[in-house]
């Protein structure tokens, strides 16, 4: 027979945020792709509005990298694969 516990410990919101998005996808600057193409890819793959896609592209251009998505490993791997398929340099990082 299974008995429900009298009390359930609820994790902090900070704990939930850390476990909800443990992986991030990083896009790296490259000498090949046009800035307009990178903006188009970010809009197509992630549904970003043009202003956000442009901000991320400029971050890649000026800082050498930008985090474009985060989530569980399976989602991050898919996002990384889709970026590779579009010719962008992308890697995964654990947060």
N, C-alpha and C positions, 0 to 999 in steps of 0.2 A: 504494500500500500504506500502511495506517495502522499506526503503531507507538505503543504505549502509553508514556506518560512513565515515567522511572525513579523519579521522586518526585512526589508530589502534595502541594501546600500545603493544609493544613487551616486554615480560618479560626478565629479565637478565638470562644468561646461568646458574648462580648459583641457581636461583629460579627453573629453569627447572630441574636441577640435583636433587634438594631436593624433588621435587614432583614426579619425575620419579621413584625413588626407596625409597619409604617411609618405607618399611619393610625389615628387614634382618633376615636371618635364622642362628641361632647359634647352632653349634654342641658342645656338652659337653663331657668331658673325662668320660670314664666309665671303670670299672675293668673287663669287660666281653670280649670285642671285640679285636681281634688281630690287630696290626698296619697294617699288610698287607691287612687284610680284609677292614679296613677303607679306605685305599688308593684305593682298588678295587671299593668300593662303590662310592667314590668321582669321580673316572674316569667313572664309568658306568652311574651315575645319572646326572653328570654335564659336562661330556665330557672333563674334565681337562687332560692335559698331565701328565705323571707320575711324573715329577718334581714338578708341582703345587699341585697335589694331595698329594704328600709326604710332601711338605712344610706345607699344611693345617693340615695334620695328626699330624705332629710334633708340630705345634702350639697348637693343641688340647691336645696333650700329655704333653707338657711342661708348657703351660699357663692355661690349664684346659678348654679352649674353643677356637673356631674359627668361624668367620663369613664365611659361605660357599656360600651364595647367597643373592641377594637382589632384590627387585622389588615391584610391586603392591601386595596388600594383597592376592589376589587369587593365584598368582604365589607362593608367600612365603608359603601359607598354603599347596599348592600341594607339594612343595619341602620338607616341614616339614613332611608331611604325608608319602612321599616316603622314607625319612630317617628312620622314625619310622618303616615302613614296612620292612626295612633292619636291624632292631634291634639297630639303633643308637639313642642316646638321643639328641633331638633337640627341640628348642623353637623358638618363634618369638619375635622380638623386633622392636618397632617403632623407626625410626631414628630421 
